[in-house]
Every structure is written in structure tokens, then in C-alpha cells.
Amino acid sequence: MTIAAAIFLIAVGAILRYATNIHVQGVSIDTVGLILMIAGVAGLVLSFFQEAIWSERTRRREAAYEERREVPPREVPPGEVPPREVPPRY
């Protein structure tokens, strides 16, 4: 569940719980709203947890590629035109 979907569930649940006075036989709209709010909060917590895990994996992956070798510049003999430097590809 995405963060936006969780916030949407919380908003719809709050509307059903606090902003409606509809009475349906056999269904408690207040209880449905409360259930939606609880599901939205649980989804929000889980999505934050998932984001934390993915950002940790990304940091670890970037750290693995951070190490680079320094190549000393090539000495150009007298009379020869030095080659153009090509920027590294990432």
C-alpha cells in the first residue's frame, strides 16, 4: 500500500466516522469508518517501514559503487598532441 492510499483510507474512514449521520440497517457506518481509519494507519506505518528498508538497500548499493581507481595521467611525448579527456560514465 502506498502512502497516498493509506492517507486516502484514513480520510474516508474519518468522513464515515465523524461527518455522516446516515443509518443503514445491519451496518454501522461509524464502525466501518473506524475500521478504514485503522487500516489506513496500519498501511501508513507499513509503507514508512518499507521506505526505510528500500532506502537502506539503496545506500548500501551506492556505497559499493563509490570506490574508484585513480589513473595517473599519461605522459605525452614532445611533439604529440595530447588526447582529449573523456568524462567517466556512471
PyMOL commands that set and color helices and strands:
alter all, ss='L'
color gray80, all
select helices_A, chain A and resi 3-18+29-65
alter helices_A, ss='H'
color red, helices_A
deselect
rebuild
show_as cartoon
